[in-house]
Amino acid sequence: MTVRKAVLNVGGNNKDIKIPGHYDGWRHDLLDIDPRGNPDVLCDSRQMHTLAPGGYDAVYCSHNLEHYFAHDVPRVLKGFLHVLNPEGFAEVRVPDIGQVMREVVAKGLDIEDVLYQSAAGPITVKDVIYGWGTEIAASGNDFYAHRTGFTPPSLAAVLSRSGFGAVFTGTSYLEVRALAFKTHPSDAQRALFQLP
């Protein structure tokens, strides 16, 4: 009998928000602090150490890690390690604050200017730095605020310091992407993610 792989989507808001296609066919559990999205696990990411250990093949965390103060980030990442099985990995996406600053300077933007258009509407420079103001105001939940920022080197460094054995980073438009393996990637994982 084949055991289905499992991914824990940390801070994903709700399951209507798509996760990458390489998780198709996996059990998809949602962990979130906000009950409005009907998470499978209602939990603050800083408390992941209270969950059962080793139950997931992957943690997917997109645009959530920046919502914690810098001193709490290692605690969240240690929670990722706690819930991952020995061959597990974390896939992390965060705003690229370095690229944001370079674009703001190059285009002469003000903090209130629109940086880009999203499916949810215009995103200002202030939204990327401090959190999406529209959602914070509408929900009244300050956990939507951004409390820290990352560049590719700073994200790689905190993942390594937190205990991940192998970390790979890259960028897309205004975003840092990292794959962090509990020990090291398997041949299958290297092929899947086209790692060196």
Sequence and secondary structure as in RCSB ss.txt:
>XXXX:A:sequence
MTVRKAVLNVGGNNKDIKIPGHYDGWRHDLLDIDPRGNPDVLCDSRQMHTLAPGGYDAVYCSHNLEHYFAHDVPR
VLKGFLHVLNPEGFAEVRVPDIGQVMREVVAKGLDIEDVLYQSAAGPITVKDVIYGWGTEIAASGNDFYAHRTGF
TPPSLAAVLSRSGFGAVFTGTSYLEVRALAFKTHPSDAQRALFQLP
>XXXX:A:secstr
     EEEEET   TTS   GGGTTSEEEEEES GGG  SEE  GGGGGGS TT EEEEEEES GGGS GGGHHH
HHHHHHHHEEEEEEEEEEEEBHHHHHHHHHHHT  TTSEEEEETTEEEEHHHHHH  HHHHHHH  GGGS    B
 HHHHHHHHHHTT SEEEEEEETTEEEEEEESS   HHHHHHHT  
